[in-house]
Amino acid sequence: MTEKWTTREATPADLEPLLDIRATAMRPDLERLGRYDEHRVRSRLRDAYDPAHTRIIEVDGEIAGCVALRPAPDGDWLEHFYLAPGLHGRGIGSGVLRETLARTERPVHLNVLQGSPARRLYERHGFVLDHEDAVDVYLTRTPAP
């Protein structure tokens, strides 16, 4: 089932609802890795949130997540891509990822937690393994010439 979704520019006021979405979305993977911390999971987004590079995902007019595309010297970094878990598996993540990737012609880098099911989403959209460590997997997508 595919839901109707939209994205819009982020504002500073969007941060608070995003903190809960991030904590809920990341909790299973962080717990599996023994790294879940109720305070830290929110403070990491609070410290890095930049509305200038972030899009808010809305479903039926309600905030359902976010995605950021931050420019860097070697391409763009896809960051803070969170979707409320109740909306997973409905085509929203794929649609948002396609829309986000269409905004750049540069290489796109990201990291995902080891064992995260999100890795399959990224690989379906052309991301390939760059390197990995005990916690994160780093993927890169190079645009077609």
C-alpha positions as CSV (number, residue, x, y, z in Angstrom):
1,M,0.0,0.0,0.0
2,T,1.5,3.4,-1.0
3,E,0.5,6.4,1.1
4,K,0.2,9.9,-0.2
5,W,3.2,11.9,1.0
6,T,4.9,15.2,0.3
7,T,8.1,16.9,1.4
8,R,8.6,20.5,2.3
9,E,11.4,22.8,3.5
10,A,12.3,22.3,7.2
11,T,12.0,25.0,9.8
12,P,13.6,25.2,13.3
13,A,10.1,24.5,14.8
14,D,10.2,21.0,13.1
15,L,13.0,19.8,15.3
16,E,11.0,18.7,18.4
17,P,8.6,16.2,16.6
18,L,11.6,14.8,14.7
19,L,13.4,13.9,17.9
20,D,10.7,11.4,18.8
21,I,10.5,10.0,15.3
22,R,14.3,9.5,15.2
23,A,14.3,7.8,18.7
24,T,11.5,5.5,17.7
25,A,12.9,4.6,14.3
26,M,16.5,4.0,15.5
27,R,15.7,2.2,18.7
28,P,15.5,-1.4,17.4
29,D,18.9,-1.2,15.5
30,L,20.6,0.7,18.4
31,E,19.3,-1.8,21.0
32,R,20.5,-4.7,18.8
33,L,24.0,-3.1,18.7
34,G,23.8,-2.4,22.5
35,R,24.1,1.3,21.8
36,Y,20.6,2.7,22.6
37,D,20.7,5.7,25.0
38,E,17.4,7.7,25.4
39,H,19.2,11.0,25.7
40,R,21.9,10.5,23.2
41,V,19.5,9.4,20.4
42,R,17.8,12.8,20.6
43,S,20.8,15.0,21.3
44,R,22.6,13.7,18.2
45,L,19.9,15.0,15.9
46,R,19.4,18.2,18.0
47,D,23.1,19.0,17.7
48,A,23.3,18.3,13.9
49,Y,19.9,19.6,12.7
50,D,20.2,22.1,9.9
51,P,16.9,23.2,8.4
52,A,18.7,24.7,5.4
53,H,19.6,21.2,4.2
54,T,16.6,19.3,5.5
55,R,13.2,18.3,4.0
56,I,10.2,17.3,6.2
57,I,8.3,14.3,5.1
58,E,4.5,14.7,5.6
59,V,1.8,12.0,5.3
60,D,-1.8,13.3,5.4
61,G,-0.5,16.7,6.4
62,E,1.3,15.4,9.5
63,I,5.1,15.2,10.1
64,A,6.2,11.7,9.4
65,G,10.0,12.1,9.1
66,C,12.8,13.9,7.5
67,V,15.8,13.7,5.2
68,A,18.8,15.9,4.8
69,L,21.2,16.3,1.9
70,R,24.3,18.2,3.1
71,P,26.9,19.4,0.6
72,A,30.5,18.4,1.2
73,P,33.7,18.8,-0.9
74,D,33.5,15.2,-2.2
75,G,29.8,15.1,-3.0
76,D,26.7,15.3,-0.9
77,W,25.9,13.4,2.4
78,L,22.4,11.9,2.8
79,E,21.7,12.3,6.5
80,H,18.9,12.1,9.1
81,F,16.6,10.1,6.9
82,Y,14.0,9.0,9.4
83,L,10.4,7.8,8.7
84,A,7.9,6.9,11.4
85,P,8.1,3.1,11.7
86,G,4.4,2.6,11.2
87,L,4.9,3.9,7.7
88,H,7.7,1.6,6.7
89,G,7.1,-0.8,3.8
90,R,4.6,1.5,2.0
91,G,6.8,3.0,-0.7
92,I,7.3,6.3,1.1
93,G,11.0,5.8,1.8
94,S,11.7,4.8,-1.8
95,G,9.8,7.8,-3.1
96,V,11.5,10.2,-0.8
97,L,14.9,8.8,-1.6
98,R,14.2,9.1,-5.4
99,E,13.1,12.7,-4.9
100,T,16.2,13.5,-2.8
101,L,18.6,11.9,-5.2
102,A,17.1,13.9,-8.1
103,R,18.2,17.1,-6.4
104,T,21.9,16.4,-7.0
105,E,24.2,15.3,-9.8
106,R,27.1,14.7,-7.4
107,P,28.1,11.5,-5.6
108,V,26.0,10.9,-2.5
109,H,27.5,9.3,0.6
110,L,25.7,8.0,3.7
111,N,26.2,5.7,6.6
112,V,23.8,3.2,8.0
113,L,24.0,1.1,11.2
114,Q,25.3,-2.4,10.8
115,G,22.5,-4.8,10.2
116,S,19.9,-2.1,9.5
117,P,17.2,-3.1,7.0
118,A,17.6,0.4,5.5
119,R,20.7,-0.8,3.8
120,R,18.6,-2.8,1.3
121,L,16.7,0.4,0.4
122,Y,19.9,2.2,-0.4
123,E,21.4,-0.6,-2.4
124,R,18.2,-0.9,-4.5
125,H,18.8,2.8,-5.4
126,G,22.4,2.3,-6.6
127,F,24.4,2.7,-3.4
128,V,27.4,0.5,-3.1
129,L,29.7,-0.4,-0.2
130,D,32.5,2.1,0.4
131,H,33.8,0.8,3.8
132,E,32.5,-0.3,7.2
133,D,33.4,-0.5,10.8
134,A,31.9,-2.3,13.8
135,V,29.0,0.1,14.0
136,D,28.4,1.7,10.6
137,V,28.3,0.8,6.9
138,Y,29.4,3.6,4.6
139,L,27.7,3.6,1.1
140,T,28.2,5.8,-1.9
141,R,26.1,6.3,-5.0
142,T,27.8,7.8,-8.1
143,P,25.5,9.3,-10.6
144,A,25.4,7.9,-14.1
145,P,27.5,10.0,-16.6
